[in-house]
Amino acid sequence: MIHKFVFDGERLVFDVHSGALHVVDELVWDILEEFDHFTEEDFVSRFLGRYPGEAVSEAVEEIKELINKKILFSPDPFGGSYTPPEENLIKALCLHLAHDCNLACRYCFAGQGKFGGAAGLMTPEVGRRALEFLVESSGERRHLEVDFFGGEPLLNFEALAMLVDYGRELAGKKGKEIKFTCTTNAILLDRKKGDFLNNNNISVILSIDGRQAVHDVMRPFPGGNGSYEAVLENIRTFLESRDYRDYYVRGTFTALNPDFTDDMEHLAALGFDNISLEPVVADRREHYALREEMLPAVSLEYEKLVRSLLKMRQTGRHINFFHFNIDFEGGPCLPKRMNGCGAGFQYLAVAPEGTLYPCHQFVGQGEFIMGDVYTGVRRDDLTRLFKNSHLYKKEGCSSCWAKYHCSGGCHANAYIHNGSLLKPYSTGCAMTKKRLECAMYLAQCNG
């Protein structure tokens, strides 16, 4: 299986099963169109008058050599099927420190932080038990991950600080390490909290949508005033304190800012080098939702974004754009790519009261309660459901050229839009494929 596409005049061929990316000329491109249907002699006669016969023969030999090296038309390494491993080892938790928020973001999937329930904070007792559950459920795995999430986790900063100290001590006794991350809107990110995050090497994801008008319309305070100025001031002060290391500024683009390249350029002009702009996931009836008919415009905008990144690169400015930062050679192993994030059996979310869910986007949905941090996972059926919702089971995924970099897409998006983990969110699929083409083009530019 191969995928061929043209980006700004460059002809690229991606070999799906090996992950090899080839930049080819027009002759090789034309031969690959029908390579399985003709002999070398057929190709020479077919292209007579367009290309010299010797050139056609050389191109065919080059293609055969790539096939022999298993980096073109390579076979499916799984033979079209996959059986997940039996063992269930938890390697990461998303701790919902706060089901409350000090902003009122209009596109918030968490319902302004409350996830459909009452506001609340995770107690230190629940947090400690969650970390113990993680260590106990991780088997021989040494490296573990914990993301402090919400709502707004800094509303519960004292618990966060205590849990970092406790987690480090607990993991050390067991010969393990926990990597902590905090996702915050930065409203409460003062010097004290920033110093703690810096001193404890905690990675930080900072929410800012881009231009002030774009940010303020979607991320206001509860009273309706925009939060851009307060957010930007705190982000800048904090990142200066850590020399702009170990962070991402993360925005969301919607139907209201289809020119999101301008938001990337705005964030870059502010001095941010690690940028993520995520497409909103919302009910198509919302005025800000990205609908299928908008995909051609979104695709063109991603191409514009690539050209902008390359133009900045020519001036010596290198922006690490999250969705284009793909390692085609040393990325995740193939078994990991079958299930992607591992939601529901390797990665779980913990609500403030200690309830376990498959991931943060399922929190608050009663049918997806998997257990709690005290008694562990009790819904083995849900574990099996998520583990077996791999790309060879998902509708259309096994024949898709993007499968090993998409892993079947987000389970939550599939369920929200289609009511099933096994039917991917088609609009998200289309955007993922476009981003992958952009990443491949950038990769060959780097080469």
Phi, psi and chi 1 to 4 in degrees:
 res  aa     phi    psi   chi1   chi2   chi3   chi4
   1 MET       -  129.4 -175.6 -171.0  -59.9      -
   2 ILE  -129.5  160.5   62.6  172.1      -      -
   3 HIS  -128.1  124.6  174.5   62.0      -      -
   4 LYS  -111.6  135.8  -61.1  160.7   67.4 -110.2
   5 PHE  -154.3  159.0   65.8   99.4      -      -
   6 VAL  -115.3  132.1  178.3      -      -      -
   7 PHE  -132.4  115.5 -162.9  114.0      -      -
   8 ASP    48.1   45.4  -79.4   -2.8      -      -
   9 GLY    87.0  -12.5      -      -      -      -
  10 GLU   -86.1  132.3  -69.2  -83.3   16.5      -
  11 ARG   -96.7  118.9  -65.8  175.8  174.4   81.8
  12 LEU  -119.2  141.1  -67.1   99.7      -      -
  13 VAL  -125.9  121.4  177.5      -      -      -
  14 PHE  -107.3  122.1  175.7   59.8      -      -
  15 ASP   -87.9  111.7 -174.3   62.0      -      -
  16 VAL   -60.9  -48.7  173.9      -      -      -
  17 HIS   -81.9  -23.9  -65.5  128.7      -      -
  18 SER   -95.7  -22.0   71.4      -      -      -
  19 GLY    82.6    6.4      -      -      -      -
  20 ALA   -75.3  141.2      -      -      -      -
  21 LEU  -117.7  128.2 -180.0   65.7      -      -
  22 HIS  -121.4  135.9  -51.3  -76.9      -      -
  23 VAL  -100.0  122.4 -178.9      -      -      -
  24 VAL  -124.3  163.4  -56.3      -      -      -
  25 ASP   -91.4  179.1   59.2   20.6      -      -
  26 GLU   -63.7  -35.7 -175.1  177.1    2.8      -
  27 LEU   -63.8  -52.0  170.6   56.9      -      -
  28 VAL   -60.9  -40.9  172.0      -      -      -
  29 TRP   -55.8  -47.5  178.1  -84.9      -      -
  30 ASP   -66.6  -39.2  -71.4  -16.4      -      -
  31 ILE   -65.1  -40.6  -67.9  174.8      -      -
  32 LEU   -65.1  -23.1  -71.4  174.8      -      -
  33 GLU   -56.7  -35.6  -79.4  -72.9  -45.4      -
  34 GLU  -136.5   32.3  -57.5  175.0  -82.5      -
  35 PHE   -61.0  -35.5 -172.5   74.7      -      -
  36 ASP   -76.9   -8.4  -70.7  -22.9      -      -
  37 HIS  -107.4   -5.5  -53.8  -64.5      -      -
  38 PHE  -136.9  155.3  -63.7   95.8      -      -
  39 THR   -86.4  170.9   65.5      -      -      -
  40 GLU   -58.6  -41.2 -178.5  176.1  -24.5      -
  41 GLU   -62.4  -38.1  -67.8   74.4   17.9      -
  42 ASP   -61.6  -41.7  -69.3  -31.0      -      -
  43 PHE   -64.4  -42.6  -78.1  117.5      -      -
  44 VAL   -58.7  -46.7  172.3      -      -      -
  45 SER   -70.6  -35.4   60.4      -      -      -
  46 ARG   -64.2  -37.5 -173.5  174.5 -178.8   81.1
  47 PHE  -101.1   10.5  -63.9  123.4      -      -
  48 LEU   -58.8  131.1 -168.8   63.5      -      -
  49 GLY    96.8  -26.7      -      -      -      -
  50 ARG   -96.5  -39.2  -68.3  177.7   55.2 -165.2
  51 TYR  -135.6  148.3  -55.8  102.3      -      -
  52 PRO   -61.8  142.6  -19.5   31.1      -      -
  53 GLY   -56.5  -38.6      -      -      -      -
  54 GLU   -63.3  -39.6 -177.1  178.9  -12.6      -
  55 ALA   -64.7  -39.5      -      -      -      -
  56 VAL   -64.0  -44.5  175.2      -      -      -
  57 SER   -61.3  -42.8  -63.7      -      -      -
  58 GLU   -64.2  -40.7  -71.5  178.4   -1.9      -
  59 ALA   -64.4  -42.1      -      -      -      -
  60 VAL   -62.1  -41.1  171.3      -      -      -
  61 GLU   -64.7  -38.9  -72.9  -54.7  -48.1      -
  62 GLU   -63.3  -41.4  -70.7  174.9    4.0      -
  63 ILE   -63.2  -43.8  -68.2  171.7      -      -
  64 LYS   -61.4  -38.4  -71.3  179.1  178.1  177.8
  65 GLU   -64.3  -42.0 -176.5  177.9   -8.2      -
  66 LEU   -64.5  -37.0  -65.3  175.7      -      -
  67 ILE   -64.8  -42.7  -66.9  172.9      -      -
  68 ASN   -63.7  -31.3  -70.4  -25.6      -      -
  69 LYS   -81.3   -2.7  -69.7 -179.5  177.4  178.5
  70 LYS    62.9   37.5  -68.5 -176.0  169.5   47.1
  71 ILE  -122.7   15.9   54.1  175.1      -      -
  72 LEU  -151.5  132.1 -171.3   65.7      -      -
  73 PHE    52.5   36.9  -63.8  116.1      -      -
  74 SER   -71.8  151.3   58.4      -      -      -
  75 PRO   -75.7  157.8   27.9  -35.5      -      -
  76 ASP   -64.9  118.5 -176.2  -21.5      -      -
  77 PRO   -65.8  -18.1   23.7  -34.0      -      -
  78 PHE  -104.0    0.5  -66.8  100.6      -      -
  79 GLY    63.3   23.1      -      -      -      -
  80 GLY    87.9    5.1      -      -      -      -
  81 SER  -146.3  161.8   64.1      -      -      -
  82 TYR  -151.4  135.1  174.0   69.8      -      -
  83 THR  -116.1  114.0  -58.4      -      -      -
  84 PRO   -64.4  153.9  -17.9   31.0      -      -
  85 PRO   -63.8  150.9   21.6  -32.0      -      -
  86 GLU   -71.4  -39.0  -72.9  -66.7  -34.1      -
  87 GLU   -69.3  148.3   63.3  179.3    0.3      -
  88 ASN  -118.2  103.7  -61.1  -43.4      -      -
  89 LEU  -113.9  121.3  -60.9  179.8      -      -
  90 ILE   -82.2  127.1  -53.0  -60.2      -      -
  91 LYS  -115.7  -13.4   65.3  177.8 -176.5  179.6
  92 ALA  -151.3  144.7      -      -      -      -
  93 LEU  -128.9  144.3  -70.7 -178.5      -      -
  94 CYS  -106.8  107.4  179.3      -      -      -
  95 LEU   -91.3  116.5  -64.3 -170.8      -      -
  96 HIS   -83.8   89.0  -74.2 -134.4      -      -
  97 LEU   -67.2  -27.8  -68.3 -172.7      -      -
  98 ALA  -143.5  125.5      -      -      -      -
  99 HIS  -100.2   67.0  -87.5 -170.1      -      -
 100 ASP  -167.0  159.6 -159.4   -1.3      -      -
 101 CYS  -152.2  152.1 -166.6      -      -      -
 102 ASN   -98.2    6.0   43.6   15.1      -      -
 103 LEU  -119.5  170.2  -69.3 -177.3      -      -
 104 ALA  -130.4   60.0      -      -      -      -
 105 CYS   -60.9  131.2  -59.0      -      -      -
 106 ARG   -71.2  -26.4  -56.7 -172.8 -166.2  -76.4
 107 TYR   -99.6   11.2   49.2   52.5      -      -
 108 CYS   -63.0  117.8 -179.1      -      -      -
 109 PHE   -69.5  -15.8   69.6   84.3      -      -
 110 ALA   -92.0    8.4      -      -      -      -
 111 GLY    61.1   54.0      -      -      -      -
 112 GLN    57.5   34.3  -80.6   68.0   56.7      -
 113 GLY    95.3   -9.8      -      -      -      -
 114 LYS   -95.2   -9.0  -61.3  179.8  179.1   63.0
 115 PHE    52.1   40.7  -71.6   83.6      -      -
 116 GLY    78.9    4.1      -      -      -      -
 117 GLY  -124.9 -157.4      -      -      -      -
 118 ALA   -83.8  155.1      -      -      -      -
 119 ALA   -66.6  148.2      -      -      -      -
 120 GLY  -174.1  160.1      -      -      -      -
 121 LEU  -117.7  146.3  -57.6  178.9      -      -
 122 MET   -73.2  131.1 -179.9  177.3  -72.5      -
 123 THR   -79.6  156.6   64.9      -      -      -
 124 PRO   -56.3  -35.1  -27.9   36.6      -      -
 125 GLU   -62.0  -47.4  177.0 -166.9   17.9      -
 126 VAL   -64.1  -41.7  170.0      -      -      -
 127 GLY   -62.4  -43.2      -      -      -      -
 128 ARG   -63.0  -43.1  -75.7 -166.8  -64.3  -93.9
 129 ARG   -65.5  -34.9  179.9   55.2 -156.2  151.2
 130 ALA   -62.1  -42.5      -      -      -      -
 131 LEU   -66.9  -38.7  -65.8  175.7      -      -
 132 GLU   -63.1  -43.0  -68.2  164.1    1.1      -
 133 PHE   -58.4  -43.4  165.0   76.1      -      -
 134 LEU   -61.0  -49.6  172.3   62.1      -      -
 135 VAL   -63.5  -42.0  170.5      -      -      -
 136 GLU   -66.4  -30.3  -67.8  165.2    0.9      -
 137 SER   -96.4    5.4  -55.8      -      -      -
 138 SER   -97.2    0.1   61.7      -      -      -
 139 GLY    57.8 -133.6      -      -      -      -
 140 GLU   -88.1    1.8  -61.3  -61.3  -43.1      -
 141 ARG   -64.3  132.2 -174.7  177.4 -179.3   88.1
 142 ARG   -89.7  -44.0  174.6  178.0  171.0   81.1
 143 HIS   -96.7  120.3  -63.5  -77.8      -      -
 144 LEU  -119.9  163.1  -51.7  175.5      -      -
 145 GLU  -134.5  141.7  -60.3  171.9   13.1      -
 146 VAL  -136.3  127.3  169.2      -      -      -
 147 ASP  -110.7  124.7 -179.1   27.8      -      -
 148 PHE   -84.2  123.6  -65.5  119.4      -      -
 149 PHE  -138.4  176.3 -160.5   73.0      -      -
 150 GLY  -156.5 -146.9      -      -      -      -
 151 GLY    33.9 -152.6      -      -      -      -
 152 GLU  -112.4  106.7  172.7   47.5   49.5      -
 153 PRO   -63.2  -26.3   21.9  -33.1      -      -
 154 LEU   -72.5   -8.6  -65.8 -172.7      -      -
 155 LEU   -65.8  -17.0  -73.0  169.3      -      -
 156 ASN  -124.7   46.8 -161.2    5.6      -      -
 157 PHE   -63.2  -38.5  175.6   71.3      -      -
 158 GLU   -60.3  -39.6  -63.0  -54.8  -41.2      -
 159 ALA   -67.5  -40.2      -      -      -      -
 160 LEU   -57.1  -49.0 -176.5  154.6      -      -
 161 ALA   -62.4  -43.0      -      -      -      -
 162 MET   -63.0  -40.7 -177.5  -81.8  -64.0      -
 163 LEU   -70.4  -32.9  -68.8  173.9      -      -
 164 VAL   -63.2  -47.4  169.8      -      -      -
 165 ASP   -62.4  -45.2  -68.7  -20.6      -      -
 166 TYR   -66.2  -42.4 -177.4   73.2      -      -
 167 GLY   -62.7  -41.6      -      -      -      -
 168 ARG   -63.6  -42.9  -68.0  -98.1  163.0   80.5
 169 GLU   -65.6  -45.4  178.5 -176.5   -0.1      -
 170 LEU   -63.4  -47.2  176.2   66.7      -      -
 171 ALA   -64.6  -39.8      -      -      -      -
 172 GLY   -60.0  -38.3      -      -      -      -
 173 LYS   -66.2  -27.0  -70.3  178.5  179.7  177.8
 174 LYS  -100.1    7.0  -58.6  -66.7 -174.8  178.7
 175 GLY    70.8   29.6      -      -      -      -
 176 LYS  -120.9  169.7  -61.8  177.0 -178.2  -72.9
 177 GLU  -131.5  139.6  -64.4  179.4   12.8      -
 178 ILE  -114.5  125.4  -61.6  178.1      -      -
 179 LYS   -95.2  120.1  172.2   62.7  177.4  174.7
 180 PHE   -99.5  142.0  -68.9   98.2      -      -
 181 THR  -131.9  147.6  -57.3      -      -      -
 182 CYS  -128.7  129.1 -179.8      -      -      -
 183 THR  -105.7  117.9  -60.2      -      -      -
 184 THR  -140.1  152.8  175.1      -      -      -
 185 ASN   -85.7   -2.7   61.5   29.9      -      -
 186 ALA    75.4   -0.2      -      -      -      -
 187 ILE   -61.1  -37.7  -65.3  -63.5      -      -
 188 LEU  -100.1   12.4  -62.6  175.8      -      -
 189 LEU   -82.1   79.2 -170.5   52.6      -      -
 190 ASP   -91.9 -175.2   56.2   20.8      -      -
 191 ARG   -61.9  -42.0 -177.6   60.3  179.4  -92.8
 192 LYS   -61.5  -48.7  173.4 -172.9  173.3 -177.8
 193 LYS   -67.8  -40.0  -61.7  179.1 -175.8   67.6
 194 GLY   -61.4  -42.3      -      -      -      -
 195 ASP   -62.2  -39.8  -74.5  -13.6      -      -
 196 PHE   -64.4  -45.9 -178.6   85.1      -      -
 197 LEU   -61.3  -40.1  -63.6  173.4      -      -
 198 ASN   -68.3  -46.8  -68.4  -20.4      -      -
 199 ASN   -66.4  -21.2  -66.6  -22.5      -      -
 200 ASN  -108.0   13.2  -73.7  -84.3      -      -
 201 ASN    52.8   45.7  -60.6  -46.4      -      -
 202 ILE   -92.6  123.9  -63.4  176.0      -      -
 203 SER   -67.8  146.3  -59.2      -      -      -
 204 VAL  -131.6  134.9 -178.8      -      -      -
 205 ILE  -111.2  120.2  -59.9  170.2      -      -
 206 LEU  -112.9  123.9  -56.3  149.4      -      -
 207 SER   -88.7  118.1  -63.0      -      -      -
 208 ILE  -154.6  131.1 -179.2  170.6      -      -
 209 ASP   -87.9   -9.5  -82.8   -4.4      -      -
 210 GLY   126.8 -129.0      -      -      -      -
 211 ARG   -58.5  150.5  -66.5  162.2  -70.0  175.5
 212 GLN   -57.5  -44.7 -178.0  167.7    2.3      -
 213 ALA   -63.7  -38.1      -      -      -      -
 214 VAL   -66.8  -47.4  169.1      -      -      -
 215 HIS   -62.7  -49.8  178.0   98.2      -      -
 216 ASP   -66.9  -30.1  -78.7  -12.7      -      -
 217 VAL   -71.3  -27.9   75.1      -      -      -
 218 MET  -106.5  -18.2  -63.4  -55.2  -67.5      -
 219 ARG  -126.9   62.1  -59.9 -175.6   65.9   81.9
 220 PRO   -85.9  166.3   33.8  -36.5      -      -
 221 PHE   -70.8  163.0  -73.6  104.1      -      -
 222 PRO   -53.7  -29.5  -30.4   37.1      -      -
 223 GLY   -78.9   -8.3      -      -      -      -
 224 GLY   107.2  -15.4      -      -      -      -
 225 ASN   -72.2  148.1  -67.5  -30.0      -      -
 226 GLY   -69.4  152.1      -      -      -      -
 227 SER  -106.9    0.4   62.8      -      -      -
 228 TYR   -54.6  -51.0  174.8   86.8      -      -
 229 GLU   -62.5  -43.3  -68.5 -177.7   -6.5      -
 230 ALA   -66.4  -42.2      -      -      -      -
 231 VAL   -63.6  -48.6  166.9      -      -      -
 232 LEU   -62.2  -44.1  178.1   57.9      -      -
 233 GLU   -59.8  -44.7  179.9  179.6   -3.1      -
 234 ASN   -69.3  -38.9  -72.8   -9.6      -      -
 235 ILE   -63.7  -46.7  -71.2  177.6      -      -
 236 ARG   -60.7  -47.0  -83.2  177.9  153.2  169.7
 237 THR   -61.2  -42.8  -59.9      -      -      -
 238 PHE   -66.4  -47.4  169.1   65.7      -      -
 239 LEU   -67.2  -33.0  -69.3 -178.4      -      -
 240 GLU   -61.8  -34.9  -73.0  171.0    1.5      -
 241 SER   -71.0  -19.3   74.2      -      -      -
 242 ARG  -116.7   20.1   62.3  166.0   45.9 -166.7
 243 ASP    56.5   35.5  -63.3  -36.9      -      -
 244 TYR    54.0   47.4  -74.8   79.7      -      -
 245 ARG  -114.6  151.0  -66.4  178.0  -66.5  103.6
 246 ASP    54.3   60.1 -156.6   10.2      -      -
 247 TYR  -154.0  163.4   76.8   96.2      -      -
 248 TYR  -135.8  139.2  -96.4  100.4      -      -
 249 VAL   -94.5  129.4  -69.5      -      -      -
 250 ARG  -121.5  123.6 -177.8 -158.0 -178.6  -78.2
 251 GLY  -116.7  168.2      -      -      -      -
 252 THR  -124.0  129.2  -62.1      -      -      -
 253 PHE  -104.8  148.7   72.0   85.1      -      -
 254 THR  -131.1 -175.3   72.3      -      -      -
 255 ALA   -64.8  -15.7      -      -      -      -
 256 LEU   -82.8  -17.3  -55.4 -176.4      -      -
 257 ASN  -133.4   66.9   60.8  -43.9      -      -
 258 PRO   -66.5  -13.3   25.8  -34.8      -      -
 259 ASP   -91.6   49.4   54.9  -16.0      -      -
 260 PHE   -68.5  -10.7   52.1   86.2      -      -
 261 THR   -59.1  -36.9  -63.1      -      -      -
 262 ASP   -63.9  -31.4  -70.7   -8.2      -      -
 263 ASP   -71.3  -40.7  -66.8  -62.4      -      -
 264 MET   -60.5  -45.6 -176.9  -80.5  -66.4      -
 265 GLU   -64.1  -35.9  -68.0  175.2  -15.5      -
 266 HIS   -63.2  -47.3  176.9   80.4      -      -
 267 LEU   -64.2  -38.8  -66.1  171.1      -      -
 268 ALA   -64.5  -40.5      -      -      -      -
 269 ALA   -64.8  -24.7      -      -      -      -
 270 LEU   -78.1   -7.0  -67.5  172.2      -      -
 271 GLY   104.4    7.6      -      -      -      -
 272 PHE   -90.1  129.9  -53.7  136.0      -      -
 273 ASP  -103.5  -23.7  -69.6  -25.4      -      -
 274 ASN  -108.4  104.7  -58.2  -47.7      -      -
 275 ILE  -127.2  137.8  -60.9  171.5      -      -
 276 SER  -129.9  131.8  174.5      -      -      -
 277 LEU  -124.6  112.3  -72.1  175.7      -      -
 278 GLU  -100.2  139.8  -52.7  -83.4  -14.7      -
 279 PRO   -70.3  137.6   24.0  -32.0      -      -
 280 VAL   -64.9  145.2   70.7      -      -      -
 281 VAL  -114.6  114.2  176.7      -      -      -
 282 ALA  -151.8  160.3      -      -      -      -
 283 ASP   -57.0  131.2 -170.4  -52.9      -      -
 284 ARG   -60.9  -14.3   63.3  176.5  -71.6  113.0
 285 ARG   -78.0  -16.7  -68.5  169.9  -66.0 -175.3
 286 GLU   -69.9  141.1  -63.0  -74.3   -2.7      -
 287 HIS   -66.0  -20.4   69.1  -72.2      -      -
 288 TYR   -98.1    1.2   55.4   79.1      -      -
 289 ALA   -69.5  146.5      -      -      -      -
 290 LEU   -86.4  116.6  -66.1  167.4      -      -
 291 ARG  -104.6  163.0  -65.5  173.3  -66.7  -80.7
 292 GLU   -57.4  -36.2 -169.4  170.5   -5.6      -
 293 GLU   -68.8  -11.5   57.5  -93.1   27.3      -
 294 MET   -89.5   -6.7  -60.6  179.9   64.8      -
 295 LEU   -59.3  -42.1  -71.8  175.0      -      -
 296 PRO   -58.0  -41.2  -26.9   36.7      -      -
 297 ALA   -68.1  -39.4      -      -      -      -
 298 VAL   -63.8  -40.5  170.8      -      -      -
 299 SER   -61.9  -44.4  -67.1      -      -      -
 300 LEU   -63.3  -35.5  -69.7  174.5      -      -
 301 GLU   -68.3  -37.7 -170.1   66.1   18.6      -
 302 TYR   -62.0  -39.2  -87.0  124.4      -      -
 303 GLU   -64.2  -40.5  -68.1 -179.6    8.5      -
 304 LYS   -61.3  -39.4  179.8 -178.3  174.9 -176.9
 305 LEU   -63.0  -41.7 -164.1  153.3      -      -
 306 VAL   -59.2  -46.7  168.2      -      -      -
 307 ARG   -63.2  -35.8  -63.5 -176.7 -168.5  107.3
 308 SER   -65.8  -43.0  178.5      -      -      -
 309 LEU   -61.3  -42.3  -67.6  174.1      -      -
 310 LEU   -66.5  -37.8  -71.7  173.2      -      -
 311 LYS   -64.3  -41.6 -174.4  175.8 -179.8  179.6
 312 MET   -64.9  -37.5  -76.2 -170.1  -88.5      -
 313 ARG   -61.7  -34.9 -170.5  179.1  -60.6  174.9
 314 GLN   -64.7  -23.2  -69.0  170.9   -2.6      -
 315 THR   -93.0    3.6   67.3      -      -      -
 316 GLY    93.1    4.4      -      -      -      -
 317 ARG   -99.5  118.6 -176.7   73.2 -173.4  -79.2
 318 HIS  -110.1  114.6  -68.9  -97.2      -      -
 319 ILE   -99.9  128.3  -59.8  -61.1      -      -
 320 ASN   -91.0   93.8  177.1   25.5      -      -
 321 PHE   -89.3  119.5 -172.3   76.1      -      -
 322 PHE   -50.9  -49.6  179.3   75.3      -      -
 323 HIS   -73.8  -13.1  -80.1  -55.7      -      -
 324 PHE  -102.5    0.4  -63.6  164.2      -      -
 325 ASN   -93.5   80.3 -173.4   15.6      -      -
 326 ILE  -119.2  129.8  -62.2  173.7      -      -
 327 ASP   -91.9  104.8 -173.6  -11.4      -      -
 328 PHE   -79.9  -12.7  -70.6  100.1      -      -
 329 GLU  -110.1  -41.2  -64.2 -179.1   -2.1      -
 330 GLY  -116.2   28.1      -      -      -      -
 331 GLY   -76.7 -166.7      -      -      -      -
 332 PRO   -56.9  146.5  -21.8   32.7      -      -
 333 CYS   -65.8  160.3   63.1      -      -      -
 334 LEU   -59.5  -43.2  -78.7  176.6      -      -
 335 PRO   -57.1  -38.2  -28.8   37.3      -      -
 336 LYS   -65.5  -33.1  175.8  174.0  171.9   51.7
 337 ARG   -71.4  -13.6  -64.7 -176.6 -172.3 -171.3
 338 MET   -65.3  -38.4  -66.9  -62.2  102.8      -
 339 ASN  -117.2   -2.1  -71.3   94.9      -      -
 340 GLY    64.9 -118.2      -      -      -      -
 341 CYS   -69.9  -17.9   66.5      -      -      -
 342 GLY    79.2   18.1      -      -      -      -
 343 ALA   -55.1  136.0      -      -      -      -
 344 GLY    92.5  -14.5      -      -      -      -
 345 PHE  -146.8  -21.3   63.4   98.8      -      -
 346 GLN  -115.5  -26.0  -67.2  179.6  -33.0      -
 347 TYR  -129.1  129.9  162.1   77.4      -      -
 348 LEU  -134.0  157.3  -60.4  174.7      -      -
 349 ALA  -108.9  146.4      -      -      -      -
 350 VAL  -120.5  117.4 -174.5      -      -      -
 351 ALA   -73.6  164.2      -      -      -      -
 352 PRO   -54.2  -33.0  -30.1   37.6      -      -
 353 GLU   -84.4   -1.6   72.6  -79.3    2.3      -
 354 GLY   102.2    1.4      -      -      -      -
 355 THR   -70.2  139.8  -53.0      -      -      -
 356 LEU   -98.0  137.1  -64.4  171.0      -      -
 357 TYR  -131.2  161.5  -67.8   88.9      -      -
 358 PRO   -62.0  -35.6  -23.0   33.8      -      -
 359 CYS  -163.0  175.3   85.1      -      -      -
 360 HIS   -62.6  -27.3   60.4  -74.0      -      -
 361 GLN   -80.1  -11.1  -68.2 -158.2   66.0      -
 362 PHE   -97.1   -6.0  -74.2  101.6      -      -
 363 VAL   -59.6  134.9  169.9      -      -      -
 364 GLY    94.1   -9.8      -      -      -      -
 365 GLN   -96.2  107.7  -59.8 -175.4   48.5      -
 366 GLY   -56.0  -34.4      -      -      -      -
 367 GLU   -69.6  -10.5   65.9  -90.3   34.6      -
 368 PHE  -110.8   16.4  -74.1  102.0      -      -
 369 ILE   -69.1  123.0  -67.4  176.1      -      -
 370 MET  -100.6  -13.8  -60.7 -169.1   68.9      -
 371 GLY   150.1 -150.6      -      -      -      -
 372 ASP  -150.8  170.6   59.0   62.3      -      -
 373 VAL   -71.1  -14.0  -64.0      -      -      -
 374 TYR   -88.1  -41.6  -64.0   99.9      -      -
 375 THR  -105.7   -5.8   60.3      -      -      -
 376 GLY    83.5 -167.8      -      -      -      -
 377 VAL   -76.5  122.1  174.7      -      -      -
 378 ARG  -110.2  -14.3  -59.9 -169.5  -58.5  -87.3
 379 ARG  -100.1   79.1  -69.5  -72.2  -55.9  -84.0
 380 ASP   -62.5  -27.1  -68.6  -22.9      -      -
 381 ASP   -65.2  -37.5   59.2  -38.9      -      -
 382 LEU   -70.1  -38.7  -76.0  177.7      -      -
 383 THR   -57.9  -47.1  -61.2      -      -      -
 384 ARG   -63.4  -40.0  -71.5 -167.7  -61.2  -88.3
 385 LEU   -58.7  -48.4  172.5   65.0      -      -
 386 PHE   -72.1  -39.8  -82.2   84.8      -      -
 387 LYS   -63.6  -35.6 -176.8 -176.7  -72.1 -169.9
 388 ASN   -91.9    4.1  -74.2  -69.3      -      -
 389 SER   -92.0   53.9  -65.5      -      -      -
 390 HIS   -91.6  175.7   52.3   75.1      -      -
 391 LEU   -66.5  -21.2   63.9   85.3      -      -
 392 TYR   -79.5  -10.8  -77.6   99.8      -      -
 393 LYS  -101.8  -18.5  -68.8  -72.5 -174.1   69.2
 394 LYS   -80.5  144.7  -68.8 -162.2  170.6 -169.9
 395 GLU   -59.2  117.6 -176.0  178.1  -50.3      -
 396 GLY    81.9   -7.3      -      -      -      -
 397 CYS   -75.6  -36.6  -70.6      -      -      -
 398 SER   -64.8  -24.6   62.0      -      -      -
 399 SER  -101.4    8.7   59.3      -      -      -
 400 CYS   -91.8  135.3  175.6      -      -      -
 401 TRP   -66.6  -21.9   67.1  -93.9      -      -
 402 ALA   -92.2    4.9      -      -      -      -
 403 LYS   -57.6  -38.9   59.0 -174.5  176.9 -177.6
 404 TYR   -79.8   -8.7  -68.9  146.0      -      -
 405 HIS  -110.1   -8.8  -71.7  -74.1      -      -
 406 CYS  -106.1  -31.3  169.4      -      -      -
 407 SER    59.5   27.3  -56.8      -      -      -
 408 GLY    89.9    0.0      -      -      -      -
 409 GLY    81.9  177.0      -      -      -      -
 410 CYS   -73.5  126.4  172.1      -      -      -
 411 HIS   -59.2  -43.3  -66.7  -46.0      -      -
 412 ALA   -64.5  -42.5      -      -      -      -
 413 ASN   -63.4  -39.8  -70.8  -13.3      -      -
 414 ALA   -61.2  -44.9      -      -      -      -
 415 TYR   -69.1  -42.0 -172.5   78.0      -      -
 416 ILE   -62.2  -42.3  -70.3  167.3      -      -
 417 HIS   -91.4  -28.3  -71.9  -86.0      -      -
 418 ASN  -124.2   -4.2  -61.4  -43.5      -      -
 419 GLY    72.3   14.9      -      -      -      -
 420 SER  -151.4  141.1  169.7      -      -      -
 421 LEU   -70.8  -19.9  -59.0 -173.4      -      -
 422 LEU   -95.1    1.8  -60.4  178.5      -      -
 423 LYS  -120.1  101.0 -174.6  175.7 -177.8  179.1
 424 PRO   -61.4  155.5  -23.7   34.6      -      -
 425 TYR   -75.5  105.8  169.3   46.4      -      -
 426 SER   -62.9  -37.8   60.0      -      -      -
 427 THR   -64.3  -40.0  -58.3      -      -      -
 428 GLY   -65.2  -37.8      -      -      -      -
 429 CYS   -59.4  -46.8  -70.0      -      -      -
 430 ALA   -61.8  -41.3      -      -      -      -
 431 MET   -69.1  -37.2  -73.3 -171.9  -77.7      -
 432 THR   -61.6  -44.9  -64.0      -      -      -
 433 LYS   -61.7  -41.4  -68.9  174.3 -173.4  176.6
 434 LYS   -65.2  -42.1 -172.0   60.8 -172.5 -177.8
 435 ARG   -63.0  -36.8  -70.5 -165.3  -62.2  -97.2
 436 LEU   -65.7  -41.5  -78.1  169.9      -      -
 437 GLU   -61.1  -41.8  -71.9 -175.0  -14.8      -
 438 CYS   -62.3  -42.7  -68.7      -      -      -
 439 ALA   -64.3  -38.6      -      -      -      -
 440 MET   -66.1  -41.9  -69.7  175.0 -174.2      -
 441 TYR   -62.6  -43.7  177.1   70.0      -      -
 442 LEU   -63.9  -36.9  -80.1  172.1      -      -
 443 ALA   -62.0  -43.3      -      -      -      -
 444 GLN   -72.4  -27.2   67.9   84.7   26.6      -
 445 CYS   -66.3  -36.9  -71.5      -      -      -
 446 ASN   -66.1  -35.1  -69.6  -22.8      -      -
 447 GLY   -69.5      -      -      -      -      -
